[in-house]
Structures are given as C-alpha cells and as structure tokens.
C-alpha cells in the first residue's frame, strides 16, 4: 500500500478491513495492488473501512446486512460473494441474510434477489 502509515483513518481502516474480510482476503488484495489501483485501495481502506465501517454508529453486523442488500440490488455479484463470506466475521447469520434478500426481492426485484440467493447458497454450502 502506498498510503502514509501515519493516517489514523488508514490504520483503523486496515484493522477493520481485516476484521471483516479476513487476513487472507486483505493480504491477497495488498499483494495484487499495483500502480493502477494503489490509490483506489488506499481510498477504500481509509474512507470505507477507516471512516464508515469503523465509526461505531452501526454494528458490523448491521453494516454487513446493509452492504449485502445494496450489492444484491445493484447486481454486484463478485463483491456480494465477498460480503457473504465476510458475514461469517460480522455476526450476520444465514437466516438474517436470507431475510434481507427477501426485502431485495420486494424493493429491487426478484431477479436481483434470485441471483444473490444462488451465490449465498454456494458460499454457505462451501463453508459447511
């Protein structure tokens, strides 16, 4: 990572990112970072993880469920799979995620929810 290690938001962001996504995922992201996406990686670590996910106004479980609903509604399947896996670290349960995806079906459309449910089944089947 290129970010100045003195930034408190960056340091906290990396800590939170590791708590939520897991060391293996974060280590892989860092290893694959190059000049093309280094600035982006710094931005999400400091902004999304250091400022938003770390602020304590919502639990990591709640943020996980919100993130899953948004990603499912928008059809961002690769990120959705990552956050289904991360839910195992945030305390969001399979049943809660399934309920969130029912809301997605009503408010964002059945196809979006159906696609997300397929990914959810695969991710949780692989973890059992």
N, C-alpha and C positions, 0 to 999 in steps of 0.2 A: 504494500500500500504506500502511496505517496504522501498521505496526509501527515501534517505536523503532529507528532505524538503528544504535544503539549495541549491540544484541544480537549477540554473536558468532555464535550459532547461526542467527540470521536472515540475517546477511551470508553465512555459509558456505552456508546453505541456498539462498539465491538463486543463488550461484555454481554449486553442484552442480545445482540445478534447470535452470539454463541449459545446463550441460554435457550433461545427459542429455536434456532435452526440446527443446533448441534455443531460440535467442533469439526466433525468430518466435512460437513457441507461448507462451513466457513473456510476451513483450510483449503478445500478444493477451489473455492471461489478466489481466494487470495493467490493460490498457485497459478490459476488461469488468467489472472489480471495482467494486462499489458498496457502499453501507451494508449491504445484505443479506448479502453474502458476504465482506466485508473481513476480518472476524475469522477466518473459515474459511481464507481464503487465507494469512493470517499464520500460523495454526496449522499448516497443511501445509508451508509454507516453513520454519518453524522446527523443527517436530517431525519430519516425514517426511524432508525434504530436508536440514535442518541437523543433526539428531541422528542419524537412522538411516542415510540414504544416504551421509552424509559421514564416518562413524566409522572407516572403513578396515578393519573386521573381515572384510568380504567385498568382492570386487571389484564394480565397477559392472556388469560382465557377469553375474556370479552373481546380483546383486540383480535385474537385468533379467529373467533366466530365472525366478527365484522369483516375481517380481511377475506375469509373464505366466502362469505356471501357476495362481496363485491367482485372477487375474482371469478366466481361461478357465473354471476350475472353478466359479466363482461366477456366471458368465454376465454379467459387466460389460463388454459389448461396446464401448461408447464409450471407456472407459478402456483396454481391451485394444488397440484400434486405436492409441491414443496411444502405448502402450508398445511396440507393434510398430514404429512409426515411431522411437521413442526407441532401440530396439535397434540402429539404424544408428549411434548415437553411443556405445554402450556396448561394442561388440565382440561382442555375441551374434549368431551367424550364423543364416541361414535354416535350415540343417540342424540346428543346436542347438535352435532354437525348434520345429522340426518334431518333434524327438525329445521335447522337453518335452510337446508336445501329445499324443504317444502315451502318455505317463505319465498325462496328464489323462484320456485315454480309459479307461485301465485303472482308475484310482483314483477318478475323479469322474464318469465316464460318457461314452459315445460321443457323445450329442447335444451335450454341452458342448464336446468336442473338435472335432466336426464344424463347429459354428458358428464356433469360433475359427479353424479351418483356412480357412474361406471368407474371413474377414477378412484372415488372413495372406496368402493368395493375391492378394487385391485390393491390399493395401498394398505387397507386394513387386513385383507387376506394374506398379504405378504408378511405382515407383522405378527401373525398368529402361528 
